[in-house]
Amino acid sequence: MTSLDQGSAADPVRDRWRAAMRLALEEAELAVRGGDVPVGAVVLSPDGTTVLGAGHNEREATGDPTAHAEVLAIRRAAGEVGEWRLSGCTLVVTLEPCTMCAGALVQSRVDRVVYGARDEKAGAAGSLWDVVRDRRLNHRPEVIEGVLAEECARILTDFFRSR
């Protein structure tokens, strides 16, 4: 577990999550080293100050199509908490979750998802789809988008330009 310094905020809705997004960006850098798409995620405790789980894309390293940053961070947080329900927790991720990850967020009962860059091609938290806020589902986490969006988009752009 890691503690976070929240610091002062000029935009309290987004700035509250900047420190955690920087940790997610560090995770994304680890994905690049493994040859994977640079997406990183952290799950925070209900008080928002402790990292319960972290992950980065590991599909190439593991050959596992479900090894997305969000899924790995959720699994690790559930292991830390000792149960599958992550009520009160926040997932912070550098890229808008896809449909699989959005489903995992709903199923794990996180209270909030915070993301950096929008994913117009596969996003499922408001861009292409809005799985996490679908009224037909039994749980709908709050969504906060655009935290360090430029930095989150830049790491992805740089990665794909180098390919």
Salt bridges, closest charged atoms under 4 A:
ASP11 OD2 - ARG14 NH1 3.65
ASP15 OD1 - ARG18 NH1 3.93
GLU27 OE1 - HIS56 ND1 2.77
ASP36 OD1 - ARG59 NH2 3.72
GLU58 OE2 - HIS56 NE2 3.78
GLU58 OE2 - ARG76 NH2 3.40
GLU83 OE1 - ARG85 NH1 3.63
GLU120 OE2 - ARG118 NE 2.98
ASP130 OD2 - ARG133 NE 3.00
ASP134 OD2 - ARG136 NH2 2.56
GLU142 OE1 - ARG112 NE 2.89
GLU145 OE1 - ARG118 NH1 3.01
GLU151 OE1 - ARG22 NH1 3.06
